[in-house]
Amino acid sequence: MRIEITSKAVAVTETMKERIDACFDKLARHDIDLIGPHIIITQEGQEFHVEATTNSSVGHLFAKAHSEDLYTAITQLGQRLERQVNKQIDKETSRRHDRTAAVMEADIVE
């Protein structure tokens, strides 16, 4: 998978690329297709801001994170994206969804 990384005033190193790849590999384990992931890294004063946007089979994903440590911000970003993916995937299997199907089946039987 090709991940586009844009950086303003911060040099992108191999370690940063590996950390970002690890975050997106975690997302790929959920059996979803990630389409055009794009990461933007900026630095404002002592704080690093990281934004990610991507389309996927479950919908559009967007997350922001900021921290004084760049690698902490990247980890937070990965956790937020994973939380969004889990939410979208679990919508189909939520209890509310199951109850609606059960009520519809009961109406059909009667």
LINHU-V387430 format. One record per backbone hydrogen bond with DSSP energy under -0.5 kcal/mol. NH is the residue of the N-H (numbers start at 1). CO is the residue of the C=O. If there is no record, write none. Layout:
BEGIN
NH_CO + NH_CO
END
This chain:
BEGIN
3_1 + 4_2 + 4_37 + 5_3 + 6_4 + 6_39 + 8_41 + 9_7 + 13_11 + 17_13 + 18_14 + 19_15 + 20_16 + 21_17 + 22_18 + 23_19 + 24_20 + 25_21 + 26_22 + 27_23 + 28_24 + 29_25 + 30_27 + 31_28 + 34_32 + 35_33 + 35_55 + 36_34 + 38_53 + 39_4 + 40_51 + 41_6 + 42_49 + 43_8 + 44_47 + 45_43 + 47_44 + 48_67 + 49_42 + 50_65 + 51_40 + 52_63 + 53_38 + 54_61 + 55_35 + 56_59 + 57_33 + 59_56 + 61_54 + 63_52 + 65_50 + 67_48 + 70_68 + 73_69 + 74_70 + 75_71 + 76_72 + 77_73 + 78_74 + 79_75 + 80_76 + 81_77 + 82_78 + 83_79 + 84_80 + 85_81 + 86_82 + 87_83 + 88_84 + 89_85 + 90_86 + 91_87 + 92_88 + 92_89 + 94_91 + 98_94 + 99_95 + 100_96 + 101_97 + 102_98 + 103_99 + 104_100 + 105_101 + 106_102 + 107_103 + 108_104 + 109_105 + 110_106
END
